[in-house]
Amino acid sequence: MEWAEKEPDIVIGGVGDGGNFVRMTFPFLQGQVAGRARYRIVAVQPRACALLTRETLAMI
C-alpha cells in the first residue's frame, strides 16, 4: 500500500483454507486498533465450508 500511497476502504480475506484471513487482515487490524486508519474487514468462505455458517461440517 505504501508504494501506491493509497489505503483500502475494504479488506476481504478468505476463511476456511488455512491462515489466509489472518495474514491478509492482520496488518490492517494493527492500524485500526492504533487509531491510524479505519477499514471494513470482510471474511468470506467457499459455499462448501461450514466454518462461518450454521451448516454441519462434513467431508464431501
C-alpha positions, 0 to 999 in steps of 0.5 A, a space after each residue: 500500500 505504501 508504494 501506491 500511497 493509497 489505503 483500502 476502504 475494504 479488506 476481504 480475506 478468505 476463511 476456511 483454507 488455512 491462515 489466509 484471513 489472518 495474514 491478509 487482515 492482520 496488518 490492517 487490524 494493527 492500524 485500526 486498533 492504533 487509531 491510524 486508519 479505519 477499514 471494513 474487514 470482510 471474511 468470506 468462505 467457499 459455499 462448501 465450508 461450514 466454518 462461518 455458517 450454521 451448516 454441519 461440517 462434513 467431508 464431501 
